[in-house]
Amino acid sequence: MIISVFFTLTLVFIATRVAHLNIWSRDLRFPHSFGYVFNEYIQYLTNIITKWDWGTWKYPDNRPVMEVLAERAPITIKLNLIAFAFYFSFGISLGIISAIKVGSWFDKVSNGFFIVVGSIPSFIWIFVLILVFGYMIPILPPQPPSVQTPLYWQLLGWVMPVLALSLAPIAKFATMMRNELVDNLNNEHLLLLRTKGLTRRQAITRHLIRESFIPVMPEIAPTFVFVVVGSFFVEQIYNMSGASWLFLRSMFAPGYGSWYITIHTPMTVLISVFYATFTLVFLFFVDLMYAIVDPRVSVIKPKR
């Protein structure tokens, strides 16, 4: 994890500084700018290690970039964690119900729903949800409510972005869980469990669900990364002032009737490190879950 974050920091710093100099400097062009940027990088890395100084943010005043990100990052973290809890639990539950009721009208309708929903990305869903439930049937706020609004209205402001991020992953996890559980229900292992005295419900709840869940676990990590990337666009479309707003603000600045590129490297680097760290920490805990879900998996290899 530390090595990955270090390479992210290094790559983003050098790339953004070289690009910025190539855009705005006539004297320093690639590859001559690389040596100048490398000296800046060494100084920047030294400040982080010795002073924990990641640089300053010039808008609207010279505040530490760490302080500015600390105000915005909780929105991004909260959005992705709430979405994960929703799409993971709801998707697995739908998959279990569909497998138990295989061949029923619920199973057929669910499969059709999964196919349609799973093929539409989150940034399309947020547009549709805003238009339908924000303006046509105004039951949800079309943008994040103000802090002066009632608490229930502020809570409703999370429904559309969480739902937009969750629809495709719900379809994915539900389909995978359904298929795995259906295979196990048609396997001779169920017959073995029944001969040991377990009822069909006991066999499913005590054994088959867990065994069906194990093949689904490898998809948790890539799905979470996919949703984090999607949240970047959902935050922008829904006008949420999270880390994605800071990232774009660190890359572009408003001009007269347009936007122009002006890369603020300290903020760009810090946000990139934030996204990398957030994702890696989540993946670390997912790896630890393997030993909990499947006792046959050992996190630490036992000594022989």
N, C-alpha and C positions, 0 to 999 in steps of 0.2 A: 504493500500500500504506500509506504514512504517513497519507494523508488518510483512508482507510478506518478505520485504527486510531484516529485522532483522533476521528472521528465516533462510533465505538463507545464510546470512553472517555467522551465528553461525554454521549451519550444515556443510557448506563447510570448514570452518576453522578447526573445530574439526576433521572432517573426514579425511581431507588431512594431518593434523599434526600427527594424530594417525597412519595413513597408512605409512607416511614417516618414523616415528620412528620405526615401526614394520619392515620396509624394511632394514634400515641402522643402527639401534642401537641394540646391543646385550644385553644391560643392561635394556632398557625400552621396555617391551612387554605389549601388551594389556592383562589384564585391568589396569596394573600398570602405563602405559603411560597416561591413561586418566587424572589422577590427575595432572601430570606435564603439559599436554596440556591445562587443564582448567586454570591453573595459567597463562600460556602464553596468553590464550584467554582474560582473564580479563585485562591484560596489553595492549594487542592489541586494545581492545575495548576502553580502557581509552585513548590511544593515538589518536584514531579516534575522540572521543568526545571532548577532550581538545585541541588537536593540529591539527586535520584533517590530521593526519599522517597515511597513509595506508601502509607504508613500502617502501622499496627500491628495485629496480630491478638491479640485479648483472651483467646483460649482456648488453653492454660491460663494463659499469661502474655503480657505485652506484647512479642511478638516481631515483627519486620518481616514484613509479608505476603509480600514477595518471598522471604524465607528459608523461610517455611512452604510456599509454592507450589513452590519449588525441590525440596522433598522429595517432593511428590506428582506434579508434572507429568511426570517421566520415565516413570511407569507409563502414563499416557495416551498419551504420544508413542510409546512402545515398542509398545503394543497396536495403535495405528492403523497404524504403519509396517510391523509384522510382518503384520498383516491385509492391507494393501495389496500387499505383495510376494507374499503367498500367493494372494489372489483374482485379482490381475491376471495373474500368470504362469500359474496353473492354468487360469483362464478362457480366456485366449488359446490355450493349448495344447489344451484340449478342443475349442475351436472349430475349430482347424486340423485335428485328427484327424477330427472329425465331417464337415468339408467334404471331406476326401480320401476318406473312406469313406461318402460320401453314398448314401443308400438302403439301407445295410447295417443289420443288427440293432443294431450299436453306435450308429449315427446315430439310429435310431428310439427306442432306450432313452434316449439322451442328451437328445433333444428332449422326451420326456415328463418326464425328471428336471428339465430346465431350467424347464419350465412350472410344475411343482409347487413346486420350491424357490424360484423367483423370486417367488412370490406370498405368501411367508410372511416377516414382518419378523424382525429380529434378536432382539428381546426375547422373541418366542415361541420361537425356536430355543434360546436360552440356557436357558429353562425346561425344554424337552424334553431337551436334552443333560444337564442336571443330574439330572433324574429318571431318565433311561435309563442313562447311563454313570457317574453319580455314586452312584446308590443301587440301581437294579435290576441292572445289570451293573457293579459297582464297579471299573472299570479306570482311571478318571480321578478326580482330586480334585474333590469337589463344591463346594469353595471354595478360594481361594488358599492353598497350603500355607505352613506356617511356615518361617522361615529355618533352623530346626534340622533340618528333614527332609532326606533325601538329595537331591543335585542333580538326579537324573533325575526325582524326584517334583515338584520345583519347576518343572522344564521342562514336565512334563505339565500343570501348573496353567495354562499358557497355551493349551492345545489347545482347550478348550471356548469361551472368549471369542473367540479368533481364528476358530474355525470358525463360531460364531454370526454374527459380523460378515461372514464371507466367502461364505456360501452363496448369498445373493441376488445379490451382485455377480458371483460366478462364473457364475451362470446368465445374467446380463445380458451380460457380455463374451463368453462362449462363443457365445451366440445371435447376437450382432452379428458376431463374427468369422466364424462359420460362414456366415452369409448373404452377407457381402461376398465371401468366398473362393469360394463356390459360384458367385456371379455372374461372378467373374473367370475361373473354370474353364470356364464356358460362353460366354465372350466370345471374339471373334475375335483378341484380343490373344495368347491362348495359342497359337493357330495361327501367328501371326507369330513368336513366340519359338521355336516348334518348327522353323519353316522356316529360322531362323538357325543351326540346329544344336544347340540345347539339348534335352536330354532333358526328359521331363515333370517329373521330380523337380527338375532344375536350374531349370526355369522357375518352379516353385512356390517353391523356397527362395530363389532370387536375386531374383525380381521380384514374383510374385503375392502373397506373404505381406506384403511391405512395402506394396504398393499397397492391399491389403485392410485393413491396419492403420491407414492414414491416416484413413479415415472414422470409425474407432472412437475416435480420440484425443480428439475433443471431449467424449466422455462420461466421460473420466477425472476431470475436475474436479468435475462435479456428483455423480458416484458417490462420490468421496472425501468431499465435504461430507456426503452422505447417511450414509456410514459413520461419520463423526465424530459426527454427531448420534446415531446408533444406539449408539455406544460409551458415550455418557452413561448410557443405560439399562442396557446390558450390565454396565458397571462396578458399578452399584448392585445389580443382581440377583445378580451373582456375588460381591458383597462385596469388590470391589477398591478399595483406598484411593487412588484417583487424584484427578484434578482435579475430577471430578464430585462426589465426597464433600465436598470443600471448598466447592464452589459451593452445595450444599444446606445445608451447615452455616452458610454465611454468610447464608442466607435464612431458615432456620427453626432454632428451638432447642427442645430437649425440655422439656416441662412435666410436670405431674402427670397422667399418663395420656394425654397428647396432645402435639401440637407446636403452637407458636405462632410467628407471624411476627415476626422481629426482624432487620432487614436490616443487615448489616455492610457498608457501602458500599465501603470500601477493598478488601476481599477480593473482593467481587462484581465490582467494576470490573476488578481485576487478572486474575481468571480469565476474564472476558469478553474482555479484551485478549489474553490468552494464546491462547484458542481462535481469535480472529480472526487473530492473527499466525501461528499454526501453519498455519492453512488457507491464508492468503495466500502464505506462503513456499512451500508445496507447489505452489500454483497457478502461482507464478512459474516454478518449475523445469519444470512441465508445459509452459508456454508456450515455454520454451527448447528443449524436446524436439522441437518441431515442425521446427525447422531441422535437427535431426540425422536425424530419420526421413524428412523430405521435403526434399531439397536445393533444391527449387523455392521453398521458403518462406524469405524473408529477414527476420531479426530486425531488422536496421537497413536502412532503405531506401537502396539505392545511389544515389549522385549521378549524374545524367545529364550 
